[in-house]
Amino acid sequence: MNQSGSTHRLDRQFREQAARTPDAVALVEGGRTLTFAELDAASDRLAAAIQTRGIRGGAFVGLHMERSIRYVVSVLAILKANGAVVPLPPSWPLNRLRSVLAFAALDAVIDDHETPAEPLLHVRILHFTDLADAKGEPVATDAGGPDAAAFVLCSSGSTGNPKMIVRSHRSFFHRLQWTWDTHPYAPGEVCCQKAHMTTTHAIYELFEPLLCGIRVCIIPDDVAKTLGAFWDVVRRGRVSRLLIVPSVLRASLDMPGFMPPTINALVLMGEYVDPALAARTVAAFPETTKIHSIYGSTEASSVLVCDLRDAIHRGDELPLGKPISPDVRAHVLGDDLAPVAPGAPGMLYIEGPALFTGYFRDPALTAAALVIDDDGKRMYRTNDRVRVTPDGALQFLGRIDDTVKIRGFRVDLQEVEKAIAAVPGVTQCAVTAKDSGDGSTMLVAFVVPPTIRPHELHEALHEQLPGYMVPSLVVGLDSLPRTASGKVDRRKLLEEHDVLAATSTPARFRSATETRVAEVWTAVLAHAAFGPDSNFFEVGGTSLKTFFVVARLRDAFELGRMQLPDDAVYRFPTVAALAAHIDAVRDGATVQKASGGSTLVTLKSGARDGAAPLFVIASAGGTLGAYEKLIHALRTDREVIGVRDPFLWGERDAACRFQAWVASYVDAIRARQPEGPYHLLAYSSAGAFGFEIAQQLRRQGQEVALLALIDPLAMDRASKRRFGYWALEARFMRQPLARIALLMGRLRGALPRGFRRSGHSARLNDFVFTPEQVLQLERQAKTSRQSVLGLSALMELNTGLPVALAREDLAGLEPEHYFDALLARVARVAPEMGAETIERIAVQYGQQVRAQNLYRLQRYDGDVVLFDPDDAYQPLVEAQLRPYVRRLVAHRVALGTLSDRARELSRYFPEAMRSHYLCMRDDAFVAGVARALDKLL
């Protein structure tokens, strides 16, 4: 498809395409679709609304919203109004957003209410919903030309502030035309948009297919960042071509059992492609897949292209490639700006329409980056050293400045250093880049003095920088080595220090067993940023990854399940402890239980000596996966300890009394912390267990300093039936019934305590699970369609693995085979988990939900802190608890924007229950809870 005859404006070519294919689907987001005509009309209305608010041609408009259909509508509307789009991702730290807005002085910022921008700075905010609802005539075709600004993209800068790079409409078309000419789209193709919106990668993902009438599927961030889920969407959505960052592709090829999908074209861009990855890619994908790598930067994107399949087959040394089009010219020049001899190294300069316009509001920086040649043409100095190969291609030799690529993003080391230097306590610092061992690049920070705590530095940097700019390793030093001229000797830093063991104990691995265990950790965690005494859960480990570690260690050391139990990483959470255990059992030692048995696991180490830990009680299923986002968000310096159900490891009989079950938790807690004060946190069905743990501790004469409950759904069913506390069941009812029930609960709460009988007796709150009841629960868990679907959805929410079943997956199956379908799905994506583990999770889930339904609240003469989503049902939870506690401190926490996949999974649950199941996966809710908890702790 050749569109060179049309004007090189993105919005105008979209309008022409919409006229050609009005009824074709343009965008897909979850279950929602938009045709080209609908997208054209929606962006026209939004453009008109923008103009009526005084936003005219030449305006720079920020977009503070997640990637979505709304985002694309907003992009097109701004372009149609002849404005320039300035992406402001909600994932950026607030301080970075403030810094960008303070510098940029934008004309306005559009947000979507779900990611409100009011807290940012004094900037004009336009809400998408207000604009979309506005009435107005569609905007007339603007007279803006192809050289008008289209996007302003932020990149890392050496001044400590991000560079803001202005790109015109024309500057994208050399790449678009190459795609349309080299491998034109066929009818019915599907593409996807998944890249970070501050990159040119994202712009090409959107406009390459859209301007040819091809459907674009918008993949949310949480799916795009989870490899298994991402590739599952690619296969199910029949995506026919992909743009991908090399490090992401490398990690995908490293996944056990990864089978590349059959696609028409694969383009690698954003990072240098090394020969090993190129060879693996060519071998992995079908011969019919066209595979190219494209070189460029935000200032001069997509300027060189290399056919990887052709280069590998010819056996050539892998080059960056050749100019992507005749009007893009590459010059290799010396320091005097004269061409170097053929084959000699030199600096790469780019000339042609692919160049950026300049740095936003920074003419001095623009002048330094651009050189005017003898013909008066602009050339961009790339700072890349290259040489010309005999066939005219360019080979990469390295950088000459302090910028590196991390996960496809350019990072200026000086900007990271300035952020570190601003952290209180840091007197000197240096940042270097290092190969992480898997072919990707990671940042290493060296700081003076050595007393700086790495986790505290990480927390401070995450408030200032995007995640990809935060160093993976922090090494504390007494001083920085210097060269004879007084500059920091970065090479010596890496040579003299074992950065792979840069933790609080920077020692090398001390035995062959430790080294082998470390290799397994590196493979599972996809990095080597740990030492022998690093805690697995503090260097990126999750409950899911423990299964992978244990399975690989059993294979590596030929150990059985009795020698290396499923919970081995919880019991021995460091390389040193795990290696010592492996050595002991290989010498014939009997496996011993740790303090607290298999019930307790350290989720976050404490930095405050003598401070009582926070105990987190497992939710239904017996695991701690629901808390993982919250644990990472907490900044408390107390130790955080998870309390899991030992039933998952065969250390609790399912047939038991409730009080004995809770007592096993209390015994484990007191084995770790013999005396109070105790701090307890429980979510969902764990609320009944947290409440009863507190009761048992108080009966034993111990102080409970904190009992915090997060959305403790459906406790005390008997009392709810008798006194209106069944109002919580209004989540399944219509609102009028909910209000009546709530009123009854409030009336009872107003009665004198002498009239409140339920739950105030001294009778022990106990009930029995008989063997017959356990068998019934197991049968229900495995043969109920709703139970199996709900469990599969919760497992995906807790692990991020694409294991949720759809109703059609169970269609045609007999009930006794429903659970087999779940086991088969898990086996495909996480075979290390094993069928027995999944079965135990299913049984425990049913048993814990049953226990919290049977539990009766009794008077608790202490304070309870409640966290609940700020929705219509939150007052019902308060009404349930308030009569039974001395004081209830309720926090209503706002929910944020859920991903398409999370919304899709929410359909497995009753409509009014969805916020309950999804709140602990919601970034805004988790952040709100974490902030409040940190103050309480």
N, C-alpha and C positions, 0 to 999 in steps of 0.2 A: 504494500500500500504506500503510495507516494503522495505526501501531502505538501510537498515543497511549494506548490503553487499558491497555497493559502497563506494568509498572514500568520506570522509566528507569534500568536497570542493564545495562551492556554484556554482562556474563557471563550474566545471566539470560535476556536476549533471545537470546543465542547458543544457550543450552541449549534454549530453546523451538524455535528454527529447526532445530536438529539433530534434534529429535524429529519435526518435520514432513517433513524431507528427509534421512533418515539415509544413503541410498545415493548421494546426489548428490556430485559432486566439490567439495570446499571449497577446497583449495590445490593449486597446481602449482608445483614447483620443479625446473627442468631436466626430467629424465625421471621424477621421482617425483611421485606424487599421493597425496592424503589425502582420504577422504570426510568428510562432516560427522560421521557416527557415529564414525569413527576419530579425528578431531580432538577430539571431545567426550570420548572415552574416554582418549585420551593426556593431555589437559589435566587430567582428573579424577585420573588416577594421579599426575601431577606435583604437583597441589594437595595430594593426600593425603601425598605424600612431604615436601612443604614443611612441612605441619602437624606431621608426626611429628618434625621437627627444630626444633620450637618456634616456627615462624613463624605467628603468630596474626593475627586481625583487627586492622586498623589498622597493620600493619607496612609499612615502606617498603623495597622490595627492588630492588636494582640489576640491570640486565640488561646484561652485557658480552659481547655476541656479535653476529655479523653478522646482517643480515636474512635469514631463512630460515624453513623450516617449524618448526625447533626454536624459533626466536624467537617465532613466533605461539603455539605450544603453551605456551611459558613465560609469555607475556602473559596468556593465558586462565587458566592455572593460578594465577598471582598474584591475578588479579581474583576467581577463584572462592574463593580463600582469604581474600577480603575485604582483600587488601593493595593497595598502590599500586605501579605500575611506574615505575622510574626508569631510562630508557634511558642507557647509558654506551657510546657507540660505540667500537669498537676503533680507529677511524681518528683518534680524539682523541690529541693528544700526551700522553705519560705524565705530564708535569707538570700538565696540566690535569685529568687524571683524579685525580691525587693531591689537587689543590686541592679538587675537588668532594667527594671522599670525606672529606677531613679536615673540611670544613664540615658535610656532611650527616649524618655518623654513622648510616649506614644499618643496618638490622637484618641484612642479608645481601646478597651479590652472587652471582648465578647466572652462570657462564660455561660455555663448551662445550668446554673443553680445547684447541680449535683457536685460541682467543684467550684464553690463560690470564691470569687477573687477579692471581695471587699477587704480582707485583712492585709492586702498586699501593701499598697501605698496610696497616696492621693492621685488616683488615676480614674478616668471616666469609665464606669462599668456599664455595659449593655448586656442584658440577660437574653439569652437565646429565645426563651419562651415568650418574652415580651415582644421581641422582634418578629418571631414567627406568627404571632397572633395579630400583628398590626395589619391594618388595611392600607392598600396603596397600589398604584398602577405599577406593572412590571417596568423595571428600569430600561431605558432606551439603550441601544448599543453605544458604548462609550467610544470616544475618538482616540483613546489611549493607544499608543503604538507598541511594537514589540520590544522596544528598549526601555519601556517603563518598568519600574521595580515590581516584581511579582512576589518574592519571598525574602525575608530577612532571617537567616539561620545562625544560631549561636554556636560557637565553637570555642574551645579552650584558648586562653590568651596568656601571654607571659607577664602582663601587667598586674595579674591578680584578678582581673575582671574578664569575662568572656568576650571574645571577638564577635561582632555582629556583622555578618557577611550578606551584602545585598546582591541578589540574583535577579536578572531581568527575565521576561518571558522568553526572549530569543535564546538565552544562554542554555536552555534545556533541549532545544530542538535538534541539535546535532545528534544527541543520543537517541531521542525519540525516533528520528528518521532512520538511524542505523538499525534499530530494532525492527521497524516496519519494513525496511528493505531486505535485511539479512534473513530474518525468519518471521515472515508475516503471519498474522493470526488467521486461524481457520475458524469457520462458523462453529459455535458451540463451546469454544474454549472458555476456561474459567481461570481467573488469576486471583491472587490474594494480596491484601495490604496488612502488613504486620510490623513494619519498621517504625522506630522512634521518629516523631514528626519533625524533629529539628535536623534531620539528615536529608540529603538529596536522594538517598536510597528510597525514602518514603514517597517522595514526589514522583520518581520514576515508577514505583509500584502502582501508584494511583493513575497517573495520566497516560502511561504507555498503553494499557488496555482500554481505558475509558474513552480515549479519543478515537478508538477504532471500533467502538460499539461492543466491547467485550465486558462481560460481567466481572465485578470485583467483589470478593468476599472479604469483609473486614474481620480480622482475627484479633480478639482482645489481648491485652498485654499478658495476663496471667496464663493464657494458653500459649502464646508465642514464646514465653520464657520457660515453659515446661516441654522438653523435647518430645516425650512420648505423646503428650496431648496434641502438640503441634502437628506432628506427622500423622496422627490419627485424623485430624481435621483435614489435612491435605489429601489423604486417601479418600475419606468419606465425601469430601466436597469435590472430588475429581479435579483438583487444581492441576492445570496443564503446564504451567511454567513458574519458575521461582527465581527471585533475587535473594541471595543469602550471604551472610558474613562468613568468611572462611573458618573462624574459630567455632562458630555454631555448627557448621557442616562437619568439622573435625570431631566435635563432641558427639554428633549424631552417628557418624561412622563407628565411633567407639562403643556405642550402646550394644549390649549383648543381643544378638539375634536381629540386628537392624536390617531391614530389607528396603532399599530405596524404592520409592514409587516410580511408576512409568510416567514420565513427564516429557514434554516436547523440548523444553529448553531450560537450562540451569545457568545462571549468571552469578559469579562470585565477585563481590565488590566490598570495599570498606577496609580491607587489610591486604597485606602482601600474601600472595599464594606461593608457598614453598613447593619444591618439586615433589616431595613425598606426599603431600596432600593432593596435589594434582594427579599423581599416579593412582592413588587410592580412589579418588573420585571417578576417574575415567574407568577404572576396573569395576567399580560398584554399580554405576548407572548403566542402563541398557544402551546398546550401540545407537539406538534411534534418538537418544537425548543429545541435543547440541549443548556443549559445555564451553563457556567462555569465562575468562577473568577480565575485569575492567579496572583500570587504574585511574585515580584522580584524587582530588581533594575538594573540599567545599568551595574553595575559590576557583577551581578549574576541574569540575567533576567529569568523569567519564571521557577522558581524552585519549587513552591508549587501550587497545583491546587485543587479547590473545586467545586464539582457538586452542584450548587446552588439549583436546583429544588429538588434534593434528600435531601439536608440539610434542606430546608424549609419544605418539606413534613414530614420529621422525627421529626421536631420541635426542632432540636438541636440548641445550641448556635452557631452562625455562626463562623466557624473557617477560618483561612487563607488557610488551606488545608493540603494536604500531599505531599511528594516529587513526582514530576511529572514523574520520571523514576527511576529505580533501582540504576542507577549510580550517582544519585543526592542525597546527604545525608545531613540531617539537624541535627545540634547538638544544644542543649540548655545547656549552660554552665554558671557557676558562675564566679566571678572575678578571681578565681584561675585557670580558664580554666578546672575545673572538672565538670562533669555532675551534674545537680541539681536533687533534689528528684522529683519523678513523681508529676506533678501538680504544682510544685513550679515555680515562675517566674525566668527567666534567660535571658541571651543574646543569640540571634540566630546567629549561624555560619553556613555557607554553604560550602560544599565540593563537588568536582566533576567536570565534563567537562563543566558545565555551567558557570564557572568562567571566568572573564576577564583575559587578559594576564598581564596587569599592567597599571599604569598611564603613559601616553606618556611623555617621557623625564623627568620623575620625580621618580627616584628609591627610594628616601626617603619616599615619600608619599605612594608608592606601599608597601614598607616594613611595614609601620604603619598599613595598611589596611589588610594585609595578615598574618596569623599565621600558623606556621608549626606544625602539630600535631606529636604524638609519632611515627607514621608510616612514617613520612616524607612527608605527604600529605599537600597540601595547603588548608587552610580554610579562608573564607572571613568573616570578622566581619561586620555584617549588621547594628549594633546600634539599632536594633529593640528588644524590650522586649516582650517575648512570654512565654507561658506555654503549656505543652503537655496535651491534653484532654484525658479522659479515653479510647477513641477509637484510640488514636495515632495521631490525628490531632494536628495542632498548632494553638493557639489562640493569636491574636495580643493584646498587652497591652499598647503599646505606644513607642515613640522614646526617646532616651536618649541624643540626640545631637540637633543641631539647624537647622536641615533640615526638610522641609515639602514638600508635593506634592500640586502643584497648576495646575489645569487643565491637570494633567497627567505628568507634568514636575517637576523634583526635584529642589527645591530652597534652597540654603544655606543662612540662614538669615544674616550671617556675610558678605557674598558678597554684599548683598543689603545694609547693613549698611555702608560698605566701600564706596559704590557709593554715598550714601547720604552724608556721612561725607566730601566727596570731593566737594560738591556743595558750592559755596561761600555763607557765612553768617551763615551756620550751625555750631554750636559749639559742640553740643552733639546730639546723636540719638540712638534710639533702635527700632528694628523691631520685631513684634510678629505676630503670625498667629491666626486667629479667625474664628469660624464658622460663615458664612455669613447669616445664618438663613434659607437657602434653602438646607442645607446638604453639600454644597461645602465650600471650605476654601478660605479665603482672607487674604491679608497682611495688617497690620496696622503699619504705621510709626509714632513714637513719636519724635519730634524734638525740640531742644532748639536753639534760642529763639522762643517765640510764634509769633513773627512778620513775620516769614517765610511764604510766600504765597504758599498755596498748589498747585495752578495751575502752578506756576513758578517752583516749585520743581518737579512736574510731567514732565514738559517739559524738564528739565535738565536730569532727569533719563531716559526718552525715547531716549535720544541721546547716552546713555551708556548701557542700558539693554534691553533685549527682553521684550515685553509687559507683559508677564505673571509674570515677576519679579518686576514690578513697583507696589508699594503698592496702594490698592484701597482707603485707608483713610490716611490722614495726620493730626496729632493732634499736635498743638503747645503748648509747656509747658515752664514754667520758669526754671524748673530743672527736672531731672529724679530721681524717687525714688530709694533708694539704700537699700540693705540688710545690716546686721551688718558687713559683711565681705567686704562691699564696692562694690559689684556687683550690676548691674541694677536689680531691682525687677520687672521682667516682669509680674508676676501675679498681683502685686499691680497696675501696669499701667492699666491693663484691668479692674480691680475691681473699681478703683477710677474715671475712666473717661467714660463718655457716648459716646463711640466711634461711635455709630450709628448716632450721631448728630455732628460728628466732621467736621464742616465747619467753615466758617468765623464767624458764630454765634453759638458756641457750646452749644445750649440750648436744653432742652428736649421738646418734643411736648407738647403744652400747653393746649390742650382741647381734648375731645373725638373725635371731628370732625377731628382735625389735625392728631390724631393717626390713624383714619380710612383712611384718604387720604394717609397717609404715607404707610399703609399696601397695598393699591392699587398700589402706586408707586413701592414698593418693588417687588410686583408680576410681574409688567410689565417690570421693569428695571433689574430684576433678581439680585439685590443687595440692600443693605440698607445703602449705603455710602452717606447719605445726611441728612441735618437737616431741620428745619422749614423754613429757609430762603435761601435754596439752589435753584438755577435756574435749572429747569427741563432739559434744553438743555445743561447744563454744567455737568450733572451727568449721561450722557448716553442717554438722551431722544432724540428722533428724531420726524420728522413730522408724520411718521407712528404710532409711539407709542402714540402720543396724542389721536388718535382715540380709542386705547385700554383703555387708562386712562378714557376718557370721558364716554365710554360705561359702564365700570365697576362702575364708580361713580354714574351714573344714576341708575343703578340697586341697588347699596348699599344704596342710599339715597332716592330712589323712586322719582326721578326728571324727568321732561320732557325736551324736546329739547329747549323749550323757557326759561326754568329755568337754564339749563346747556347747553349752545350752543356748537356746534362742535368745536369752536375755544376757549373754556374756558381756556385750558392750555396756549394758547398764551397770552390771556388777563391777566391771573393770574398764572404766571409761577413758583410760589413757593408753598410749602405746606401751609404756613401760609395764603397767599393771596387766594388760592383756597378754603381753609377751611372757611375763612371769608366770601367769596362770597356764599358758600353753606349755611352757617348759616343765611346770610341775606335773601336769596331767600326763605328759609324755614320759615322765619318770615314774609314773605309777601312783601319783598322789590322788586322794579322793577329793572330789569337788566340794569345797566348803562354801557355806552361805556367808555373804557379807552382812554387816550390821544392818538390820532391817530386812534381811533376806532379799528376795527378788522384788520386793514391794516398792522400794525406794530407788530413785535415780536422781543424780544431780543434773539439773537442767541449766543452771547458771551458777558459776562460782561466786563466792562472796568476797568482797574486798574490805569489809568492816570487821575487824577482829572482835569476837565475842558477841556479835549481833545474832539474834535468833533468826533462823531461816523462815522463808515462806513455803508452806506445804501446799501443793496444788493437787487436788483430788481428781482422779481419772473420770472422764465422762463415760457414757454408755459405750460399750465395746472394750472397756478396760484399759485403753491406751490413752496417751497424752497428746495425740496429734492435733486435737482441736485447740490446744493452747500454744502451738508453736509460734504463731504470729505474735501473740501477746508476750511471750517470753523474750523474743527478740526486741520488742518495743520497750520493755521495762528498763529503766535506768537505775533501779535500786542497787545499792551496794551490798544488800543482803544475799545470802545464798538462796537459790530457788530449787526446791526438791520436789520431784514428781512422786505421787503416790499411786501406784498401779495395782491392778488386781492380779495377784499371783495365780489365779485360775488359768490365765493364758499360758502359763508354763507348768501346769499340772500340780501346783503347790497349794491349791485350795479345792476342797471337794465342793462341787456345785450343789449337792444336797447338804444344806446347812441351815442354821438359825441366823436370822438377820443380825442379832446382837453379836454373835460370834464372828460374823463376817466383818462388821465394823470394828470389833475388838482387835482383829488381826491388823487392821490399819493403825489403830491406836498403839498397839504393841510395837509396830515397826517405827512409828513416829517417835515414841519414847525411847526406843533403842538408839535412835540417832540423837535425840534431844531429851535427856531424862527429865528435866524440869522446865516449867513455863518461864516466861510467857510464850504462848503459841500463836502463830499466824496462819490462818487457813483460807484457802480460796477454792471455790467450787463452781462449776458451770453446768447448767441444764439438770439432768437427772442426778448428777453428783451433788446437787443441793441437799437432798435428803441425807446423803452420807456425810457431807460437811457439817450439817446441822447436828447429826447424831454423834459424830466424832467430838464436836465441841461439848455436847452434853456429857459424854463419857469422861472426857478430860476434866470437866468441872466436878463430876461426881467423885473423881479421884483426887480432888483438892487442888487441881492445877488451874492457873490463870490462862484464859484465852484472850489475848490482846486484840485480835482481829479475826472476825468471821465475815468474809466477803463472799457474796453469792452473785453470780452472773446469770441473769434470766433463769431463775430456778423454776422451771415449768412444772405444773401439775403435781405439786406436793400436797399431801394431806387430803386425799380424795374423800375419806369418810366425813371429815369435818366440813368439806365443801358441800357435800350433799345435805347435811343437816342445817348448816347456818349460812348458806349462800356463797361459800368459798369455792363451790363448783363454778363460780364465775370465770375461773381461768378456762374452763371448758368452752367459754364463749368464743375462744379462738376458732371453735368449730361451728359457732352459732351465728345467728344474725345479731346485728348491733342492738336492737331494742332489748332482747333477752339479756345481752351482756350488761346493759345499763341497769336493768332491774336487779340482776345478781349483784352488781357492784354496790347498788344502794343498800341491799340487804346486808352485805358485808360491812359497809360503813356504819349502818345502824347498830349492828352487833358490836363493832369496835367501840361505839360510844357508850355501851352499857357498862355499869360498874363490874369490876372483875368477879365479884361474888356471884353474879348471874351467868358468868361464862363458864360452863362446865367442861365442854369438850376439850380434850387434850391437856387438861390441867391435873389429871389424877397422877398419883405416884406410881401407878402400874407401869412396869417396864414395857417399853415400846418394842415388841418382838413378834416375829412370825417365822414360820418354817417353810423351807423349800424341800419337799419330799423328793425321793428319787423319781416317783411317778410324775411329779410336776416338772422336774428338770427334763425328763424325756418329752413331755408335752411341749415345753418351751423350745426344745431342739427341733421337734417336728414342725412347730409353728414357724420357726426361723427359716427352715429349709424348704417348706412347701407352700407358704403363703406368698402369693405374687407380690403383694404390697410390701411384705417384710423383706423379700429378696431385693426388690427394686430400691426400697429406702436404704437398706444396708449398702448396696453398691454405690448409691449416690453419696452417702456419708463417707465411705471409704475414699472416693475420689476427692471430696472436699477436704478430707484430712491429710491425704498423701500427695495430691496433685497428679496422680496417675490416672489415665483415661480408662477406668474400670467400671464406670456407671453403665448399667444396662438400660436399654429402652424397652418399652412394652413389646415392640415387635420382635425383640430378641427372645422373648418367652412364648411368642405365638406358636401354636402347634405343639408345644411341649406339655407332657403330663406334669402335674405339680411335683412329683417326686424327682423330676429332673431340673426344676428351676435352679436349685442351688448348684447343680453341675454346670449350668451355663455361667454362673458367676465364677466358679473355680476355673473354668476354661479361660474366661476373660483375664483373670488375674495371672494365670499361668503364662499367658502370652506376653504380658508387659512386665511382670515381676515374679518370675518363677521361684526366686529365692524365698518368697513368703511361705509357700507350702500350703497344702490343703488343710492339714490339721490346724494350723494357726488361724486360717480363715474360719474354720468351723468353730473354734473356741471363741473367736471374736463375735460370731453370730449368736452363740449361746449366751455369752456374757451380756451382750447387748440386750437380749430379751429379758434376762434375769434382772439386770439393773433397772430397766424401765419398769418391770413388774414390782420391784422393791420400792421404788419411789412412788408408785401408785398406791401401795399398801401402807406406806409410812404415815403415821399420825404426828402432826406437830404437837409438841408439849411446851409448856411455859419455859422460856429461856431467859434467865435474869442477866442478860448482857446485851450489848449493842450488836446490831447486824448492819452491815453495809450492803446495799443492793445496787447492782448495775443492770440496767435494762434498756433495750432499744426504745427510743423516743417515738413510740407509735400509739395507736388508739388503745392498745391493750395493756400498756405499762401500768396504769392505775390499778388494774385488777391484781397484778402481782403484789403491789404494795398493800392492797386491802387484805390479801391472804395472810401476809406475814405480820402486819402491824399489831394485831391483838396478842400475839404470842411472844413478843420481845420487849425488853425494857425500852429500847429506843431504836427506831429504824431510820437510817440515813440513806435516802434514795437518790441515786444519780440517774438522770435521764440522758442517755448518750445518743447523739445523732448518728444515723447511718449515712454512708457515703454512696459512691457509685459502684454498683455491682457489675462485674463483667458479664458478657453475653452467656458464657458457659455457666457461671454461677446462677444466672436467672433461669437458664435452661434446666439446671439441676433442681432448682427450687420447685419445679412443677411436680416433683415426686412427693411433695408434702402438701397438706391442706393449705389453702391460700393464706389464711390468717396466721399460720404457723411459720411462714417462710422466713420472716425476720429472725425468728428464734434459731432456726437451723443455720442461717447464713451470717449471723452477726459476728461470730468469731473469725470469719473469713473476710470481713469487711474492714479495709484499712482505716477508715475514718472512725468506726466504732472502736476498734482495737486501740488506736492511738488515744482516744478519749478515755478509755478505761485505764490504759497504762499511765497517763498523766495523773489521774486521780489516785491510782494505787501508789505511785511513787511518793505522793504527798503523805499518804497514810503510813507508808513504811519508813 
